[in-house]
Amino acid sequence: MHPVTTMKHWSHHLHDGMLAMWHEIDQHLHSRHFWAGVGLTLLIVGIVALLFFAVRNAPPIETPSNYPYGIPYSPYRF
């Protein structure tokens, strides 16, 4: 087979494949299910980030100074 014919053949396949790929991407971006999934994912990530920052900025848990143990009847000091 001649090299120019082969290159034309492959370029046509590449072009057709790229058109099909962009068509699939376009349909995906116009799908409500896709954007619902993106929104739900961002909501979950936001809630986890807020919980992380709330726990990070929370004051430390302290035991009362007159009670020597952190947990009643526990041999370990906290």
WOQUIHU-V785160 format. One line per field, one symbol per residue. phi: phi as a letter, one per 40 degrees, with the letter a starting at -180 (. if undefined). burial: # if it has 16 or more other ideal C-beta (glycine too) atoms within 10 Angstrom, else .. A space follows every 10 residues. Layout:
phi->???
burial->???
This chain:
phi->.cccccccdc cccccccccc cccccccccc cccccccccc cccccccccc cccccccccc cbcdccbcbc bdgbcccb
burial->.......... .......... .......... .......... .......... .......... .......... ........
